[in-house]
Amino acid sequence: MPALPPITGLLPGIAAEVYAAGNIVWEDSVMTGPYPRDLVWIWFRDSATQRQRQEAIDAINGIVVGGYRYRPGGVYYVRIKHDGTATPLHNAI
């Protein structure tokens, strides 16, 4: 994983999958929608090391699929596996 996220937003081809109608949660008992069921945004503190960032991504079995260099800490878009529900997303958060 890079020390800073890509500047491109979502990697090419990923946006169509993430925002596909079947991947959007419109309403559940925990959060209001709409939101993708398998995408977590992680904002790191500027002081977070590359190792700490990688450990956080690994802790949720995520894959970095984009992000922004919004500030020195960066915002990472991390895709997680889901089971057709929003529960894995809630657990990751």
BELLINLIN-V737371 format. One record per backbone hydrogen bond with DSSP energy under -1.0 kcal/mol. CO is the residue of the C=O (numbers start at 1). NH is the residue of the N-H. If there is no record, write none. Layout:
co: [CO	CO]
nh: [NH	NH]
This chain:
co: [9	11	14	15	17	20	21	23	25	26	31	35	38	40	42	45	49	50	51	52	53	54	55	57	58	63	65	66	67	68	68	74	75	76	77	78	79	86	87	88	89]
nh: [67	14	18	19	20	23	24	37	35	33	28	25	80	78	76	48	53	54	55	56	57	58	59	62	61	79	11	77	9	70	75	44	68	42	65	40	63	90	91	92	93]
